[in-house]
Amino acid sequence: MKTFEVQFRYRDRNEESIQSAVKVEASNLPGAIGKAAREFVKSLDRKQRFDMNKNGLEITAKPIATTTEAPEKTSAEAAAN
């Protein structure tokens, strides 16, 4: 799994720019954007969702790190050590 940082930006009704960043773990970039978008939209109230839909949503995503598990030794390697 890879870790991605997805940033969201939109303008509200007072013409102020609202920004939010979400860190998610996913196997690829489209999956990360989908997960982060669901989390972000769930956190908004009704008026904020309306403002976001009316003025548009800007999404920026970038990979942060890759989570890798340590390779396990095979039984032959373990017996040799």
Backbone as ProteinMPNN parsed JSONL, in Angstrom:
{"seq_chain_A": "MKTFEVQFRYRDRNEESIQSAVKVEASNLPGAIGKAAREFVKSLDRKQRFDMNKNGLEITAKPIATTTEAPEKTSAEAAAN", "coords_chain_A": {"N_chain_A": [[0.849, -1.185, 0.0], [0.412, 2.255, -0.678], [1.028, 5.558, 0.537], [-0.797, 8.495, 0.215], [-1.096, 12.042, -0.149], [-3.795, 14.065, -0.32], [-5.047, 17.064, -1.416], [-7.63, 19.438, -1.03], [-9.409, 22.189, -2.418], [-11.586, 24.941, -2.395], [-13.846, 27.693, -3.138], [-15.748, 29.586, -0.865], [-19.011, 31.033, -0.084], [-18.372, 33.583, 0.787], [-16.27, 34.316, -0.708], [-13.851, 33.328, 0.205], [-10.992, 31.274, 0.305], [-11.069, 27.878, 0.932], [-9.216, 25.302, 2.346], [-8.169, 21.909, 2.588], [-6.482, 18.983, 3.72], [-5.973, 15.538, 3.218], [-4.718, 12.472, 4.321], [-4.281, 9.343, 2.933], [-4.244, 5.757, 2.58], [-3.666, 3.754, -0.177], [-3.726, 1.567, -3.043], [-3.289, 2.661, -5.542], [-3.199, 5.821, -7.373], [-5.784, 6.824, -8.399], [-7.547, 5.401, -6.703], [-6.824, 6.432, -4.223], [-7.611, 9.103, -4.485], [-10.37, 8.781, -4.722], [-11.043, 7.638, -2.185], [-10.204, 9.711, -0.459], [-11.792, 11.827, -1.352], [-14.378, 10.952, -0.662], [-14.155, 10.937, 2.17], [-13.647, 13.677, 2.601], [-15.954, 15.013, 1.578], [-17.915, 13.943, 3.243], [-17.282, 15.239, 5.59], [-18.201, 17.807, 5.3], [-20.756, 20.326, 5.763], [-24.2, 21.047, 4.763], [-24.349, 23.635, 3.505], [-21.671, 24.125, 2.902], [-21.167, 22.055, 1.088], [-22.833, 22.857, -1.003], [-21.588, 25.293, -1.755], [-19.126, 24.264, -2.59], [-19.911, 22.679, -4.797], [-20.996, 24.656, -6.437], [-18.9, 26.503, -6.957], [-16.778, 24.959, -7.744], [-14.287, 22.393, -7.281], [-10.969, 21.967, -6.44], [-8.539, 19.565, -6.828], [-5.583, 18.19, -5.587], [-3.088, 15.805, -5.694], [-0.52, 13.777, -4.275], [2.055, 11.321, -4.021], [3.292, 10.073, -0.891], [4.702, 8.091, 0.65], [5.768, 4.654, 0.471], [4.419, 1.787, 1.794], [5.99, -0.992, 2.848], [6.264, -4.415, 3.537], [8.486, -6.33, 5.571], [10.462, -8.752, 3.984], [9.795, -12.171, 4.424], [11.728, -14.859, 5.741], [12.498, -17.84, 4.034], [11.884, -21.292, 4.843], [14.15, -22.818, 4.317], [16.189, -20.896, 4.314], [16.011, -20.016, 6.943], [16.738, -22.347, 8.338], [19.341, -22.607, 7.553], [20.577, -20.504, 8.814]], "CA_chain_A": [[0.0, 0.0, 0.0], [1.114, 3.53, -0.74], [0.385, 6.655, 1.244], [-0.963, 9.67, -0.623], [-1.674, 13.238, 0.462], [-4.728, 14.662, -1.267], [-5.458, 18.383, -0.953], [-8.851, 19.952, -1.637], [-9.546, 23.633, -2.287], [-12.754, 25.532, -3.052], [-14.218, 29.031, -2.664], [-17.064, 29.599, -0.229], [-19.892, 32.136, -0.483], [-17.739, 34.848, 1.153], [-15.099, 34.395, -1.588], [-12.653, 32.892, 0.909], [-10.516, 29.975, -0.15], [-11.054, 26.858, 1.978], [-8.31, 24.218, 2.005], [-8.124, 20.767, 3.488], [-5.598, 17.92, 3.252], [-6.312, 14.23, 3.758], [-3.736, 11.432, 4.021], [-4.935, 8.047, 2.793], [-3.459, 4.646, 2.056], [-4.34, 3.085, -1.282], [-2.779, 0.88, -3.916], [-2.979, 3.495, -6.691], [-3.614, 7.22, -7.258], [-7.24, 7.005, -8.499], [-8.175, 4.873, -5.494], [-6.552, 7.383, -3.143], [-8.455, 10.284, -4.697], [-11.741, 8.38, -4.402], [-11.183, 7.514, -0.733], [-10.062, 11.024, 0.164], [-12.959, 12.641, -1.708], [-15.497, 10.521, 0.181], [-13.923, 11.441, 3.527], [-13.751, 15.133, 2.599], [-17.345, 15.431, 1.38], [-18.664, 13.577, 4.449], [-16.971, 16.175, 6.667], [-18.805, 19.109, 5.015], [-22.191, 20.461, 6.013], [-25.019, 21.273, 3.572], [-23.964, 24.89, 2.84], [-20.329, 23.962, 2.362], [-21.285, 21.213, -0.111], [-23.409, 23.688, -2.045], [-20.531, 26.2, -2.21], [-18.138, 23.466, -3.305], [-20.481, 22.31, -6.092], [-21.229, 25.86, -7.23], [-17.663, 27.177, -7.35], [-15.789, 23.992, -8.209], [-13.379, 21.801, -6.32], [-9.648, 21.712, -6.999], [-7.94, 18.42, -6.141], [-4.163, 17.972, -5.837], [-2.669, 14.585, -5.0], [0.874, 13.386, -4.47], [2.445, 10.188, -3.171], [4.188, 10.423, 0.212], [5.591, 6.979, 0.956], [5.289, 3.317, 0.157], [4.498, 0.883, 2.932], [6.396, -2.333, 2.422], [6.475, -5.351, 4.629], [9.782, -6.988, 5.513], [10.333, -10.094, 3.382], [9.963, -13.265, 5.37], [12.714, -15.858, 5.333], [11.951, -19.16, 3.723], [12.295, -22.289, 5.839], [15.524, -23.247, 3.994], [17.088, -19.841, 4.759], [15.971, -20.013, 8.414], [17.46, -23.517, 8.809], [20.763, -22.382, 7.284], [21.106, -19.5, 9.761]], "C_chain_A": [[0.886, 1.237, 0.0], [0.33, 4.573, 0.038], [0.369, 7.873, 0.332], [-1.492, 10.827, 0.215], [-2.523, 13.909, -0.61], [-5.217, 15.977, -0.668], [-6.678, 18.84, -1.74], [-8.92, 21.454, -1.406], [-10.79, 24.077, -3.038], [-13.022, 26.904, -2.469], [-15.607, 28.959, -2.043], [-17.835, 30.847, -0.637], [-19.339, 33.503, -0.123], [-16.462, 35.097, 0.358], [-13.79, 34.12, -0.85], [-12.274, 31.509, 0.399], [-10.417, 29.021, 1.035], [-10.164, 25.715, 1.503], [-8.38, 23.119, 3.05], [-7.196, 19.715, 2.875], [-5.962, 16.625, 3.973], [-5.202, 13.26, 3.36], [-4.463, 10.093, 4.009], [-3.942, 7.01, 2.291], [-4.281, 3.949, 0.984], [-3.283, 2.436, -2.166], [-2.416, 1.706, -5.14], [-3.581, 4.899, -6.505], [-5.121, 7.422, -7.41], [-7.994, 6.493, -7.274], [-7.995, 5.815, -4.316], [-7.434, 8.61, -3.268], [-9.904, 9.962, -4.348], [-11.978, 8.284, -2.904], [-11.164, 8.883, -0.056], [-11.266, 11.911, -0.138], [-14.171, 12.251, -0.877], [-15.352, 11.043, 1.601], [-14.152, 12.945, 3.6], [-15.202, 15.585, 2.499], [-18.198, 15.072, 2.598], [-18.442, 14.578, 5.576], [-17.621, 17.548, 6.469], [-20.276, 19.139, 5.415], [-22.901, 20.845, 4.705], [-24.582, 22.532, 2.808], [-22.569, 24.792, 2.218], [-20.345, 23.1, 1.103], [-21.842, 22.02, -1.276], [-22.351, 24.626, -2.62], [-19.487, 25.459, -3.031], [-18.649, 23.106, -4.705], [-20.641, 23.514, -7.002], [-19.93, 26.433, -7.789], [-16.568, 26.238, -7.825], [-14.844, 23.564, -7.114], [-12.065, 21.504, -7.017], [-8.994, 20.617, -6.171], [-6.481, 18.294, -6.572], [-3.733, 16.759, -5.032], [-1.21, 14.296, -5.3], [1.202, 12.211, -3.558], [3.418, 10.648, -2.09], [5.196, 9.308, 0.437], [4.952, 5.675, 0.523], [5.475, 2.444, 1.382], [4.859, -0.5, 2.408], [6.622, -3.183, 3.659], [7.838, -6.004, 4.461], [9.603, -8.376, 4.912], [10.629, -11.164, 4.423], [10.985, -14.262, 4.821], [12.006, -17.167, 5.024], [12.476, -20.146, 4.752], [13.72, -22.765, 5.579], [16.521, -22.192, 4.484], [17.155, -19.809, 6.295], [16.786, -21.182, 8.98], [18.961, -23.329, 8.617], [21.369, -21.41, 8.278], [21.07, -20.037, 11.109]], "O_chain_A": [[1.961, 1.256, 0.599], [-0.889, 4.473, 0.176], [1.39, 8.24, -0.25], [-2.241, 10.622, 1.17], [-2.024, 14.274, -1.675], [-5.736, 16.004, 0.448], [-6.755, 18.657, -2.955], [-8.542, 21.944, -0.342], [-11.03, 23.654, -4.169], [-12.484, 27.247, -1.417], [-16.523, 28.36, -2.605], [-17.354, 31.634, -1.453], [-19.793, 34.504, -0.677], [-15.669, 35.974, 0.7], [-12.738, 34.627, -1.24], [-13.137, 30.684, 0.101], [-9.756, 29.326, 2.028], [-10.331, 25.214, 0.391], [-8.617, 23.369, 4.231], [-7.133, 19.575, 1.654], [-6.224, 16.618, 5.175], [-4.79, 13.227, 2.201], [-5.171, 9.751, 4.955], [-2.936, 7.34, 1.662], [-5.441, 3.598, 1.202], [-2.093, 2.726, -2.046], [-1.357, 1.494, -5.731], [-4.374, 5.126, -5.592], [-5.702, 8.147, -6.602], [-8.981, 7.101, -6.858], [-8.904, 5.979, -3.502], [-7.951, 9.108, -2.268], [-10.591, 10.784, -3.742], [-12.983, 8.781, -2.397], [-11.994, 9.177, 0.804], [-11.713, 12.664, 0.727], [-14.918, 13.122, -0.431], [-16.318, 11.541, 2.179], [-14.773, 13.438, 4.542], [-15.632, 16.453, 3.259], [-19.111, 15.82, 2.95], [-19.313, 14.751, 6.429], [-17.594, 18.372, 7.383], [-20.955, 18.112, 5.408], [-22.259, 20.953, 3.66], [-24.46, 22.493, 1.584], [-22.328, 25.319, 1.132], [-19.616, 23.381, 0.152], [-21.377, 21.883, -2.408], [-22.226, 24.742, -3.839], [-19.017, 25.966, -4.049], [-17.91, 23.213, -5.683], [-20.442, 23.406, -8.212], [-19.866, 26.806, -8.961], [-15.517, 26.701, -8.269], [-14.628, 24.285, -6.14], [-12.046, 20.863, -8.068], [-8.903, 20.73, -4.949], [-6.174, 18.29, -7.765], [-3.98, 16.688, -3.828], [-0.722, 14.528, -6.406], [0.681, 12.12, -2.446], [4.266, 11.506, -2.334], [6.404, 9.545, 0.42], [3.755, 5.608, 0.246], [6.569, 2.373, 1.941], [4.119, -1.095, 1.625], [7.11, -2.709, 4.685], [8.297, -6.21, 3.337], [8.684, -9.1, 5.294], [11.585, -11.067, 5.192], [11.09, -14.476, 3.613], [11.036, -17.539, 5.684], [13.434, -19.84, 5.462], [14.437, -23.086, 6.527], [17.578, -22.54, 5.01], [18.222, -19.6, 6.872], [17.457, -21.023, 10.0], [19.762, -23.824, 9.41], [22.565, -21.485, 8.558], [21.469, -19.357, 12.055]]}, "name": "protein", "num_of_chains": 1, "seq": "MKTFEVQFRYRDRNEESIQSAVKVEASNLPGAIGKAAREFVKSLDRKQRFDMNKNGLEITAKPIATTTEAPEKTSAEAAAN"}
